[in-house]
Amino acid sequence: MKEKIINVEGMSCAHCKQAVEESVGQLIGVNEVVASPDDNQVRVVFEDPASIDNIENAIFDAGYEVIS
């Protein structure tokens, strides 16, 4: 299993947290996802077939921008 902290722009409330967690959480291979609007970060624990690209795309699809 891998763990990644992803910096995200635009999360500011509980709804943002829920939207990101639901979008990323539905990916096959994602075991845990915790979004923190206070820190503008998303912590993801995942394994194959999930990938960083898939996770970042799911965050984007939820309406938020990944910061490199």
PDB file of N, H, CA, C and O in Angstrom:
ATOM      1  N   MET A   1       0.827  -1.182   0.000  1.00  0.00           N
ATOM      2  CA  MET A   1       0.000   0.000   0.000  1.00  0.00           C
ATOM      3  C   MET A   1       0.871   1.246   0.000  1.00  0.00           C
ATOM      4  O   MET A   1       1.986   1.257   0.522  1.00  0.00           O
ATOM      5  N   LYS A   2       0.327   2.288  -0.600  1.00  0.00           N
ATOM      6  H   LYS A   2      -0.579   2.279  -1.024  1.00  0.00           H
ATOM      7  CA  LYS A   2       1.027   3.569  -0.677  1.00  0.00           C
ATOM      8  C   LYS A   2       0.185   4.627   0.029  1.00  0.00           C
ATOM      9  O   LYS A   2      -1.037   4.515   0.117  1.00  0.00           O
ATOM     10  N   GLU A   3       0.854   5.641   0.522  1.00  0.00           N
ATOM     11  H   GLU A   3       1.848   5.733   0.451  1.00  0.00           H
ATOM     12  CA  GLU A   3       0.166   6.780   1.126  1.00  0.00           C
ATOM     13  C   GLU A   3       0.704   8.046   0.486  1.00  0.00           C
ATOM     14  O   GLU A   3       1.907   8.189   0.270  1.00  0.00           O
ATOM     15  N   LYS A   4      -0.205   8.963   0.186  1.00  0.00           N
ATOM     16  H   LYS A   4      -1.183   8.847   0.362  1.00  0.00           H
ATOM     17  CA  LYS A   4       0.184  10.209  -0.478  1.00  0.00           C
ATOM     18  C   LYS A   4      -0.619  11.356   0.116  1.00  0.00           C
ATOM     19  O   LYS A   4      -1.825  11.244   0.333  1.00  0.00           O
ATOM     20  N   ILE A   5       0.069  12.454   0.372  1.00  0.00           N
ATOM     21  H   ILE A   5       1.049  12.545   0.196  1.00  0.00           H
ATOM     22  CA  ILE A   5      -0.582  13.705   0.768  1.00  0.00           C
ATOM     23  C   ILE A   5      -0.603  14.596  -0.469  1.00  0.00           C
ATOM     24  O   ILE A   5       0.437  14.865  -1.069  1.00  0.00           O
ATOM     25  N   ILE A   6      -1.795  15.048  -0.843  1.00  0.00           N
ATOM     26  H   ILE A   6      -2.640  14.829  -0.355  1.00  0.00           H
ATOM     27  CA  ILE A   6      -1.964  15.872  -2.037  1.00  0.00           C
ATOM     28  C   ILE A   6      -2.471  17.245  -1.610  1.00  0.00           C
ATOM     29  O   ILE A   6      -3.459  17.350  -0.882  1.00  0.00           O
ATOM     30  N   ASN A   7      -1.799  18.284  -2.060  1.00  0.00           N
ATOM     31  H   ASN A   7      -0.997  18.198  -2.651  1.00  0.00           H
ATOM     32  CA  ASN A   7      -2.226  19.657  -1.781  1.00  0.00           C
ATOM     33  C   ASN A   7      -3.303  20.059  -2.782  1.00  0.00           C
ATOM     34  O   ASN A   7      -3.163  19.857  -3.988  1.00  0.00           O
ATOM     35  N   VAL A   8      -4.376  20.631  -2.252  1.00  0.00           N
ATOM     36  H   VAL A   8      -4.489  20.794  -1.272  1.00  0.00           H
ATOM     37  CA  VAL A   8      -5.541  20.958  -3.071  1.00  0.00           C
ATOM     38  C   VAL A   8      -5.951  22.403  -2.822  1.00  0.00           C
ATOM     39  O   VAL A   8      -5.931  22.877  -1.686  1.00  0.00           O
ATOM     40  N   GLU A   9      -6.319  23.091  -3.881  1.00  0.00           N
ATOM     41  H   GLU A   9      -6.335  22.706  -4.804  1.00  0.00           H
ATOM     42  CA  GLU A   9      -6.782  24.472  -3.777  1.00  0.00           C
ATOM     43  C   GLU A   9      -8.298  24.512  -3.910  1.00  0.00           C
ATOM     44  O   GLU A   9      -8.874  23.832  -4.759  1.00  0.00           O
ATOM     45  N   GLY A  10      -8.940  25.315  -3.063  1.00  0.00           N
ATOM     46  H   GLY A  10      -8.473  25.867  -2.373  1.00  0.00           H
ATOM     47  CA  GLY A  10     -10.364  25.557  -3.217  1.00  0.00           C
ATOM     48  C   GLY A  10     -11.264  24.877  -2.205  1.00  0.00           C
ATOM     49  O   GLY A  10     -12.459  25.169  -2.170  1.00  0.00           O
ATOM     50  N   MET A  11     -10.738  23.978  -1.376  1.00  0.00           N
ATOM     51  H   MET A  11      -9.767  23.741  -1.405  1.00  0.00           H
ATOM     52  CA  MET A  11     -11.575  23.356  -0.347  1.00  0.00           C
ATOM     53  C   MET A  11     -11.722  24.332   0.810  1.00  0.00           C
ATOM     54  O   MET A  11     -10.727  24.843   1.325  1.00  0.00           O
ATOM     55  N   SER A  12     -12.959  24.594   1.219  1.00  0.00           N
ATOM     56  H   SER A  12     -13.767  24.179   0.801  1.00  0.00           H
ATOM     57  CA  SER A  12     -13.140  25.570   2.291  1.00  0.00           C
ATOM     58  C   SER A  12     -14.211  25.193   3.310  1.00  0.00           C
ATOM     59  O   SER A  12     -14.432  25.932   4.270  1.00  0.00           O
ATOM     60  N   CYS A  13     -14.882  24.053   3.117  1.00  0.00           N
ATOM     61  H   CYS A  13     -14.702  23.453   2.338  1.00  0.00           H
ATOM     62  CA  CYS A  13     -15.990  23.731   4.011  1.00  0.00           C
ATOM     63  C   CYS A  13     -16.222  22.220   4.075  1.00  0.00           C
ATOM     64  O   CYS A  13     -15.546  21.441   3.403  1.00  0.00           O
ATOM     65  N   ALA A  14     -17.185  21.832   4.893  1.00  0.00           N
ATOM     66  H   ALA A  14     -17.735  22.465   5.439  1.00  0.00           H
ATOM     67  CA  ALA A  14     -17.510  20.414   5.053  1.00  0.00           C
ATOM     68  C   ALA A  14     -18.028  19.809   3.750  1.00  0.00           C
ATOM     69  O   ALA A  14     -17.769  18.640   3.464  1.00  0.00           O
ATOM     70  N   HIS A  15     -18.754  20.592   2.963  1.00  0.00           N
ATOM     71  H   HIS A  15     -18.964  21.541   3.195  1.00  0.00           H
ATOM     72  CA  HIS A  15     -19.245  20.082   1.679  1.00  0.00           C
ATOM     73  C   HIS A  15     -18.080  19.775   0.742  1.00  0.00           C
ATOM     74  O   HIS A  15     -18.095  18.766   0.036  1.00  0.00           O
ATOM     75  N   CYS A  16     -17.078  20.643   0.736  1.00  0.00           N
ATOM     76  H   CYS A  16     -17.066  21.462   1.309  1.00  0.00           H
ATOM     77  CA  CYS A  16     -15.880  20.415  -0.088  1.00  0.00           C
ATOM     78  C   CYS A  16     -15.215  19.108   0.321  1.00  0.00           C
ATOM     79  O   CYS A  16     -14.859  18.289  -0.527  1.00  0.00           O
ATOM     80  N   LYS A  17     -15.052  18.923   1.619  1.00  0.00           N
ATOM     81  H   LYS A  17     -15.341  19.588   2.307  1.00  0.00           H
ATOM     82  CA  LYS A  17     -14.442  17.707   2.166  1.00  0.00           C
ATOM     83  C   LYS A  17     -15.199  16.481   1.693  1.00  0.00           C
ATOM     84  O   LYS A  17     -14.598  15.515   1.222  1.00  0.00           O
ATOM     85  N   GLN A  18     -16.520  16.518   1.819  1.00  0.00           N
ATOM     86  H   GLN A  18     -17.008  17.303   2.201  1.00  0.00           H
ATOM     87  CA  GLN A  18     -17.352  15.386   1.425  1.00  0.00           C
ATOM     88  C   GLN A  18     -17.251  15.115  -0.076  1.00  0.00           C
ATOM     89  O   GLN A  18     -17.154  13.960  -0.490  1.00  0.00           O
ATOM     90  N   ALA A  19     -17.274  16.156  -0.880  1.00  0.00           N
ATOM     91  H   ALA A  19     -17.352  17.094  -0.543  1.00  0.00           H
ATOM     92  CA  ALA A  19     -17.208  15.988  -2.337  1.00  0.00           C
ATOM     93  C   ALA A  19     -15.906  15.315  -2.760  1.00  0.00           C
ATOM     94  O   ALA A  19     -15.914  14.416  -3.600  1.00  0.00           O
ATOM     95  N   VAL A  20     -14.790  15.748  -2.180  1.00  0.00           N
ATOM     96  H   VAL A  20     -14.783  16.478  -1.497  1.00  0.00           H
ATOM     97  CA  VAL A  20     -13.490  15.166  -2.527  1.00  0.00           C
ATOM     98  C   VAL A  20     -13.409  13.726  -2.033  1.00  0.00           C
ATOM     99  O   VAL A  20     -12.975  12.840  -2.769  1.00  0.00           O
ATOM    100  N   GLU A  21     -13.822  13.490  -0.800  1.00  0.00           N
ATOM    101  H   GLU A  21     -14.175  14.210  -0.202  1.00  0.00           H
ATOM    102  CA  GLU A  21     -13.747  12.137  -0.245  1.00  0.00           C
ATOM    103  C   GLU A  21     -14.612  11.157  -1.028  1.00  0.00           C
ATOM    104  O   GLU A  21     -14.202  10.018  -1.249  1.00  0.00           O
ATOM    105  N   GLU A  22     -15.793  11.578  -1.448  1.00  0.00           N
ATOM    106  H   GLU A  22     -16.126  12.503  -1.268  1.00  0.00           H
ATOM    107  CA  GLU A  22     -16.658  10.694  -2.234  1.00  0.00           C
ATOM    108  C   GLU A  22     -16.075  10.427  -3.611  1.00  0.00           C
ATOM    109  O   GLU A  22     -16.101   9.291  -4.083  1.00  0.00           O
ATOM    110  N   SER A  23     -15.556  11.447  -4.256  1.00  0.00           N
ATOM    111  H   SER A  23     -15.535  12.370  -3.873  1.00  0.00           H
ATOM    112  CA  SER A  23     -15.007  11.294  -5.603  1.00  0.00           C
ATOM    113  C   SER A  23     -13.791  10.370  -5.602  1.00  0.00           C
ATOM    114  O   SER A  23     -13.698   9.461  -6.427  1.00  0.00           O
ATOM    115  N   VAL A  24     -12.874  10.599  -4.690  1.00  0.00           N
ATOM    116  H   VAL A  24     -12.950  11.337  -4.019  1.00  0.00           H
ATOM    117  CA  VAL A  24     -11.662   9.777  -4.617  1.00  0.00           C
ATOM    118  C   VAL A  24     -11.984   8.396  -4.048  1.00  0.00           C
ATOM    119  O   VAL A  24     -11.429   7.391  -4.493  1.00  0.00           O
ATOM    120  N   GLY A  25     -12.869   8.350  -3.077  1.00  0.00           N
ATOM    121  H   GLY A  25     -13.320   9.166  -2.715  1.00  0.00           H
ATOM    122  CA  GLY A  25     -13.198   7.097  -2.405  1.00  0.00           C
ATOM    123  C   GLY A  25     -13.845   6.052  -3.284  1.00  0.00           C
ATOM    124  O   GLY A  25     -13.805   4.865  -2.959  1.00  0.00           O
ATOM    125  N   GLN A  26     -14.443   6.462  -4.392  1.00  0.00           N
ATOM    126  H   GLN A  26     -14.476   7.426  -4.655  1.00  0.00           H
ATOM    127  CA  GLN A  26     -15.089   5.481  -5.268  1.00  0.00           C
ATOM    128  C   GLN A  26     -14.106   4.800  -6.225  1.00  0.00           C
ATOM    129  O   GLN A  26     -14.485   3.869  -6.936  1.00  0.00           O
ATOM    130  N   LEU A  27     -12.857   5.250  -6.250  1.00  0.00           N
ATOM    131  H   LEU A  27     -12.549   6.006  -5.672  1.00  0.00           H
ATOM    132  CA  LEU A  27     -11.862   4.630  -7.120  1.00  0.00           C
ATOM    133  C   LEU A  27     -11.477   3.254  -6.583  1.00  0.00           C
ATOM    134  O   LEU A  27     -11.277   3.083  -5.380  1.00  0.00           O
ATOM    135  N   ILE A  28     -11.376   2.286  -7.471  1.00  0.00           N
ATOM    136  H   ILE A  28     -11.538   2.424  -8.448  1.00  0.00           H
ATOM    137  CA  ILE A  28     -10.951   0.947  -7.081  1.00  0.00           C
ATOM    138  C   ILE A  28      -9.487   1.009  -6.669  1.00  0.00           C
ATOM    139  O   ILE A  28      -8.647   1.528  -7.405  1.00  0.00           O
ATOM    140  N   GLY A  29      -9.189   0.480  -5.495  1.00  0.00           N
ATOM    141  H   GLY A  29      -9.871   0.058  -4.898  1.00  0.00           H
ATOM    142  CA  GLY A  29      -7.828   0.480  -4.975  1.00  0.00           C
ATOM    143  C   GLY A  29      -7.597   1.522  -3.897  1.00  0.00           C
ATOM    144  O   GLY A  29      -6.576   1.481  -3.210  1.00  0.00           O
ATOM    145  N   VAL A  30      -8.528   2.458  -3.733  1.00  0.00           N
ATOM    146  H   VAL A  30      -9.358   2.491  -4.291  1.00  0.00           H
ATOM    147  CA  VAL A  30      -8.399   3.462  -2.672  1.00  0.00           C
ATOM    148  C   VAL A  30      -8.961   2.862  -1.389  1.00  0.00           C
ATOM    149  O   VAL A  30     -10.134   2.493  -1.324  1.00  0.00           O
ATOM    150  N   ASN A  31      -8.113   2.771  -0.372  1.00  0.00           N
ATOM    151  H   ASN A  31      -7.161   3.071  -0.424  1.00  0.00           H
ATOM    152  CA  ASN A  31      -8.509   2.171   0.901  1.00  0.00           C
ATOM    153  C   ASN A  31      -8.967   3.201   1.921  1.00  0.00           C
ATOM    154  O   ASN A  31      -9.814   2.915   2.767  1.00  0.00           O
ATOM    155  N   GLU A  32      -8.402   4.398   1.837  1.00  0.00           N
ATOM    156  H   GLU A  32      -7.714   4.630   1.150  1.00  0.00           H
ATOM    157  CA  GLU A  32      -8.763   5.450   2.786  1.00  0.00           C
ATOM    158  C   GLU A  32      -8.502   6.804   2.151  1.00  0.00           C
ATOM    159  O   GLU A  32      -7.505   6.996   1.454  1.00  0.00           O
ATOM    160  N   VAL A  33      -9.404   7.736   2.397  1.00  0.00           N
ATOM    161  H   VAL A  33     -10.213   7.580   2.963  1.00  0.00           H
ATOM    162  CA  VAL A  33      -9.207   9.106   1.919  1.00  0.00           C
ATOM    163  C   VAL A  33      -9.738  10.057   2.986  1.00  0.00           C
ATOM    164  O   VAL A  33     -10.873   9.926   3.445  1.00  0.00           O
ATOM    165  N   VAL A  34      -8.901  11.012   3.370  1.00  0.00           N
ATOM    166  H   VAL A  34      -7.979  11.118   2.997  1.00  0.00           H
ATOM    167  CA  VAL A  34      -9.288  12.012   4.359  1.00  0.00           C
ATOM    168  C   VAL A  34      -8.919  13.383   3.803  1.00  0.00           C
ATOM    169  O   VAL A  34      -7.743  13.691   3.608  1.00  0.00           O
ATOM    170  N   ALA A  35      -9.926  14.191   3.555  1.00  0.00           N
ATOM    171  H   ALA A  35     -10.881  13.941   3.713  1.00  0.00           H
ATOM    172  CA  ALA A  35      -9.710  15.551   3.064  1.00  0.00           C
ATOM    173  C   ALA A  35      -9.753  16.511   4.247  1.00  0.00           C
ATOM    174  O   ALA A  35     -10.583  16.366   5.144  1.00  0.00           O
ATOM    175  N   SER A  36      -8.862  17.481   4.241  1.00  0.00           N
ATOM    176  H   SER A  36      -8.188  17.598   3.512  1.00  0.00           H
ATOM    177  CA  SER A  36      -8.798  18.475   5.306  1.00  0.00           C
ATOM    178  C   SER A  36      -8.866  19.880   4.709  1.00  0.00           C
ATOM    179  O   SER A  36      -7.858  20.401   4.230  1.00  0.00           O
ATOM    180  N   PRO A  37     -10.060  20.497   4.736  1.00  0.00           N
ATOM    181  CA  PRO A  37     -10.176  21.860   4.215  1.00  0.00           C
ATOM    182  C   PRO A  37      -9.283  22.853   4.965  1.00  0.00           C
ATOM    183  O   PRO A  37      -8.799  23.817   4.372  1.00  0.00           O
ATOM    184  N   ASP A  38      -9.065  22.626   6.257  1.00  0.00           N
ATOM    185  H   ASP A  38      -9.459  21.844   6.739  1.00  0.00           H
ATOM    186  CA  ASP A  38      -8.230  23.541   7.046  1.00  0.00           C
ATOM    187  C   ASP A  38      -6.793  23.576   6.540  1.00  0.00           C
ATOM    188  O   ASP A  38      -6.150  24.626   6.537  1.00  0.00           O
ATOM    189  N   ASP A  39      -6.293  22.410   6.110  1.00  0.00           N
ATOM    190  H   ASP A  39      -6.815  21.557   6.113  1.00  0.00           H
ATOM    191  CA  ASP A  39      -4.910  22.299   5.630  1.00  0.00           C
ATOM    192  C   ASP A  39      -4.809  22.329   4.113  1.00  0.00           C
ATOM    193  O   ASP A  39      -3.710  22.390   3.562  1.00  0.00           O
ATOM    194  N   ASN A  40      -5.966  22.286   3.430  1.00  0.00           N
ATOM    195  H   ASN A  40      -6.859  22.237   3.878  1.00  0.00           H
ATOM    196  CA  ASN A  40      -5.993  22.177   1.968  1.00  0.00           C
ATOM    197  C   ASN A  40      -5.198  20.967   1.489  1.00  0.00           C
ATOM    198  O   ASN A  40      -4.431  21.044   0.530  1.00  0.00           O
ATOM    199  N   GLN A  41      -5.402  19.840   2.188  1.00  0.00           N
ATOM    200  H   GLN A  41      -6.025  19.778   2.967  1.00  0.00           H
ATOM    201  CA  GLN A  41      -4.709  18.609   1.839  1.00  0.00           C
ATOM    202  C   GLN A  41      -5.677  17.432   1.823  1.00  0.00           C
ATOM    203  O   GLN A  41      -6.702  17.419   2.504  1.00  0.00           O
ATOM    204  N   VAL A  42      -5.302  16.441   1.009  1.00  0.00           N
ATOM    205  H   VAL A  42      -4.469  16.452   0.456  1.00  0.00           H
ATOM    206  CA  VAL A  42      -6.038  15.181   0.965  1.00  0.00           C
ATOM    207  C   VAL A  42      -5.019  14.071   1.194  1.00  0.00           C
ATOM    208  O   VAL A  42      -4.019  13.976   0.482  1.00  0.00           O
ATOM    209  N   ARG A  43      -5.282  13.230   2.198  1.00  0.00           N
ATOM    210  H   ARG A  43      -6.094  13.307   2.777  1.00  0.00           H
ATOM    211  CA  ARG A  43      -4.415  12.077   2.460  1.00  0.00           C
ATOM    212  C   ARG A  43      -5.111  10.846   1.906  1.00  0.00           C
ATOM    213  O   ARG A  43      -6.270  10.575   2.219  1.00  0.00           O
ATOM    214  N   VAL A  44      -4.386  10.109   1.080  1.00  0.00           N
ATOM    215  H   VAL A  44      -3.444  10.330   0.826  1.00  0.00           H
ATOM    216  CA  VAL A  44      -4.962   8.942   0.417  1.00  0.00           C
ATOM    217  C   VAL A  44      -4.067   7.733   0.669  1.00  0.00           C
ATOM    218  O   VAL A  44      -2.850   7.798   0.492  1.00  0.00           O
ATOM    219  N   VAL A  45      -4.687   6.627   1.083  1.00  0.00           N
ATOM    220  H   VAL A  45      -5.675   6.574   1.226  1.00  0.00           H
ATOM    221  CA  VAL A  45      -4.008   5.340   1.192  1.00  0.00           C
ATOM    222  C   VAL A  45      -4.583   4.480   0.081  1.00  0.00           C
ATOM    223  O   VAL A  45      -5.797   4.300  -0.010  1.00  0.00           O
ATOM    224  N   PHE A  46      -3.702   3.946  -0.771  1.00  0.00           N
ATOM    225  H   PHE A  46      -2.716   4.092  -0.697  1.00  0.00           H
ATOM    226  CA  PHE A  46      -4.195   3.242  -1.953  1.00  0.00           C
ATOM    227  C   PHE A  46      -3.238   2.143  -2.383  1.00  0.00           C
ATOM    228  O   PHE A  46      -2.099   2.058  -1.924  1.00  0.00           O
ATOM    229  N   GLU A  47      -3.740   1.309  -3.277  1.00  0.00           N
ATOM    230  H   GLU A  47      -4.665   1.378  -3.650  1.00  0.00           H
ATOM    231  CA  GLU A  47      -2.955   0.247  -3.897  1.00  0.00           C
ATOM    232  C   GLU A  47      -3.427   0.103  -5.333  1.00  0.00           C
ATOM    233  O   GLU A  47      -4.412   0.725  -5.731  1.00  0.00           O
ATOM    234  N   ASP A  48      -2.733  -0.710  -6.108  1.00  0.00           N
ATOM    235  H   ASP A  48      -1.933  -1.215  -5.784  1.00  0.00           H
ATOM    236  CA  ASP A  48      -3.149  -0.935  -7.493  1.00  0.00           C
ATOM    237  C   ASP A  48      -4.569  -1.475  -7.521  1.00  0.00           C
ATOM    238  O   ASP A  48      -4.923  -2.287  -6.667  1.00  0.00           O
ATOM    239  N   PRO A  49      -5.381  -1.060  -8.457  1.00  0.00           N
ATOM    240  CA  PRO A  49      -5.073  -0.343  -9.679  1.00  0.00           C
ATOM    241  C   PRO A  49      -5.150   1.178  -9.567  1.00  0.00           C
ATOM    242  O   PRO A  49      -4.978   1.869 -10.572  1.00  0.00           O
ATOM    243  N   ALA A  50      -5.406   1.721  -8.370  1.00  0.00           N
ATOM    244  H   ALA A  50      -5.546   1.160  -7.554  1.00  0.00           H
ATOM    245  CA  ALA A  50      -5.445   3.181  -8.222  1.00  0.00           C
ATOM    246  C   ALA A  50      -4.048   3.755  -8.453  1.00  0.00           C
ATOM    247  O   ALA A  50      -3.040   3.110  -8.166  1.00  0.00           O
ATOM    248  N   SER A  51      -4.011   4.974  -8.976  1.00  0.00           N
ATOM    249  H   SER A  51      -4.830   5.498  -9.209  1.00  0.00           H
ATOM    250  CA  SER A  51      -2.736   5.650  -9.221  1.00  0.00           C
ATOM    251  C   SER A  51      -2.876   7.119  -8.838  1.00  0.00           C
ATOM    252  O   SER A  51      -3.985   7.630  -8.677  1.00  0.00           O
ATOM    253  N   ILE A  52      -1.746   7.781  -8.696  1.00  0.00           N
ATOM    254  H   ILE A  52      -0.845   7.366  -8.826  1.00  0.00           H
ATOM    255  CA  ILE A  52      -1.760   9.212  -8.384  1.00  0.00           C
ATOM    256  C   ILE A  52      -2.536   9.977  -9.453  1.00  0.00           C
ATOM    257  O   ILE A  52      -3.313  10.876  -9.130  1.00  0.00           O
ATOM    258  N   ASP A  53      -2.333   9.630 -10.715  1.00  0.00           N
ATOM    259  H   ASP A  53      -1.703   8.900 -10.977  1.00  0.00           H
ATOM    260  CA  ASP A  53      -3.053  10.314 -11.802  1.00  0.00           C
ATOM    261  C   ASP A  53      -4.557  10.152 -11.650  1.00  0.00           C
ATOM    262  O   ASP A  53      -5.302  11.122 -11.796  1.00  0.00           O
ATOM    263  N   ASN A  54      -5.018   8.926 -11.356  1.00  0.00           N
ATOM    264  H   ASN A  54      -4.413   8.138 -11.238  1.00  0.00           H
ATOM    265  CA  ASN A  54      -6.458   8.682 -11.180  1.00  0.00           C
ATOM    266  C   ASN A  54      -7.003   9.489 -10.005  1.00  0.00           C
ATOM    267  O   ASN A  54      -8.085  10.071 -10.085  1.00  0.00           O
ATOM    268  N   ILE A  55      -6.245   9.516  -8.925  1.00  0.00           N
ATOM    269  H   ILE A  55      -5.366   9.044  -8.860  1.00  0.00           H
ATOM    270  CA  ILE A  55      -6.674  10.232  -7.723  1.00  0.00           C
ATOM    271  C   ILE A  55      -6.742  11.735  -7.996  1.00  0.00           C
ATOM    272  O   ILE A  55      -7.718  12.389  -7.629  1.00  0.00           O
ATOM    273  N   GLU A  56      -5.715  12.278  -8.632  1.00  0.00           N
ATOM    274  H   GLU A  56      -4.922  11.746  -8.929  1.00  0.00           H
ATOM    275  CA  GLU A  56      -5.718  13.710  -8.950  1.00  0.00           C
ATOM    276  C   GLU A  56      -6.845  14.061  -9.915  1.00  0.00           C
ATOM    277  O   GLU A  56      -7.441  15.131  -9.795  1.00  0.00           O
ATOM    278  N   ASN A  57      -7.149  13.191 -10.862  1.00  0.00           N
ATOM    279  H   ASN A  57      -6.665  12.321 -10.959  1.00  0.00           H
ATOM    280  CA  ASN A  57      -8.272  13.427 -11.778  1.00  0.00           C
ATOM    281  C   ASN A  57      -9.599  13.415 -11.034  1.00  0.00           C
ATOM    282  O   ASN A  57     -10.488  14.206 -11.348  1.00  0.00           O
ATOM    283  N   ALA A  58      -9.744  12.530 -10.053  1.00  0.00           N
ATOM    284  H   ALA A  58      -9.021  11.888  -9.798  1.00  0.00           H
ATOM    285  CA  ALA A  58     -10.976  12.478  -9.264  1.00  0.00           C
ATOM    286  C   ALA A  58     -11.147  13.759  -8.449  1.00  0.00           C
ATOM    287  O   ALA A  58     -12.265  14.253  -8.301  1.00  0.00           O
ATOM    288  N   ILE A  59     -10.058  14.295  -7.925  1.00  0.00           N
ATOM    289  H   ILE A  59      -9.150  13.894  -8.046  1.00  0.00           H
ATOM    290  CA  ILE A  59     -10.116  15.564  -7.191  1.00  0.00           C
ATOM    291  C   ILE A  59     -10.538  16.684  -8.141  1.00  0.00           C
ATOM    292  O   ILE A  59     -11.385  17.508  -7.796  1.00  0.00           O
ATOM    293  N   PHE A  60      -9.955  16.713  -9.323  1.00  0.00           N
ATOM    294  H   PHE A  60      -9.267  16.044  -9.603  1.00  0.00           H
ATOM    295  CA  PHE A  60     -10.310  17.711 -10.341  1.00  0.00           C
ATOM    296  C   PHE A  60     -11.785  17.581 -10.730  1.00  0.00           C
ATOM    297  O   PHE A  60     -12.489  18.584 -10.855  1.00  0.00           O
ATOM    298  N   ASP A  61     -12.249  16.339 -10.922  1.00  0.00           N
ATOM    299  H   ASP A  61     -11.677  15.525 -10.820  1.00  0.00           H
ATOM    300  CA  ASP A  61     -13.650  16.100 -11.291  1.00  0.00           C
ATOM    301  C   ASP A  61     -14.611  16.565 -10.199  1.00  0.00           C
ATOM    302  O   ASP A  61     -15.755  16.917 -10.485  1.00  0.00           O
ATOM    303  N   ALA A  62     -14.147  16.565  -8.947  1.00  0.00           N
ATOM    304  H   ALA A  62     -13.218  16.279  -8.714  1.00  0.00           H
ATOM    305  CA  ALA A  62     -14.973  17.051  -7.839  1.00  0.00           C
ATOM    306  C   ALA A  62     -15.012  18.578  -7.797  1.00  0.00           C
ATOM    307  O   ALA A  62     -15.787  19.165  -7.042  1.00  0.00           O
ATOM    308  N   GLY A  63     -14.167  19.220  -8.619  1.00  0.00           N
ATOM    309  H   GLY A  63     -13.537  18.743  -9.233  1.00  0.00           H
ATOM    310  CA  GLY A  63     -14.205  20.673  -8.718  1.00  0.00           C
ATOM    311  C   GLY A  63     -13.058  21.400  -8.044  1.00  0.00           C
ATOM    312  O   GLY A  63     -13.143  22.602  -7.793  1.00  0.00           O
ATOM    313  N   TYR A  64     -11.983  20.679  -7.750  1.00  0.00           N
ATOM    314  H   TYR A  64     -11.914  19.703  -7.954  1.00  0.00           H
ATOM    315  CA  TYR A  64     -10.868  21.287  -7.027  1.00  0.00           C
ATOM    316  C   TYR A  64      -9.568  21.094  -7.793  1.00  0.00           C
ATOM    317  O   TYR A  64      -9.426  20.160  -8.583  1.00  0.00           O
ATOM    318  N   GLU A  65      -8.619  21.997  -7.546  1.00  0.00           N
ATOM    319  H   GLU A  65      -8.734  22.755  -6.904  1.00  0.00           H
ATOM    320  CA  GLU A  65      -7.357  21.985  -8.279  1.00  0.00           C
ATOM    321  C   GLU A  65      -6.245  21.405  -7.418  1.00  0.00           C
ATOM    322  O   GLU A  65      -6.063  21.793  -6.264  1.00  0.00           O
ATOM    323  N   VAL A  66      -5.506  20.471  -8.002  1.00  0.00           N
ATOM    324  H   VAL A  66      -5.653  20.156  -8.939  1.00  0.00           H
ATOM    325  CA  VAL A  66      -4.343  19.900  -7.328  1.00  0.00           C
ATOM    326  C   VAL A  66      -3.171  20.858  -7.508  1.00  0.00           C
ATOM    327  O   VAL A  66      -2.905  21.329  -8.614  1.00  0.00           O
ATOM    328  N   ILE A  67      -2.475  21.140  -6.411  1.00  0.00           N
ATOM    329  H   ILE A  67      -2.691  20.758  -5.513  1.00  0.00           H
ATOM    330  CA  ILE A  67      -1.311  22.022  -6.439  1.00  0.00           C
ATOM    331  C   ILE A  67      -0.061  21.153  -6.400  1.00  0.00           C
ATOM    332  O   ILE A  67       0.097  20.324  -5.504  1.00  0.00           O
ATOM    333  N   SER A  68       0.813  21.341  -7.359  1.00  0.00           N
ATOM    334  H   SER A  68       0.685  22.014  -8.088  1.00  0.00           H
ATOM    335  CA  SER A  68       2.049  20.536  -7.415  1.00  0.00           C
ATOM    336  C   SER A  68       3.035  20.983  -6.367  1.00  0.00           C
ATOM    337  O   SER A  68       4.126  20.421  -6.266  1.00  0.00           O
TER     338      SER A  68
END
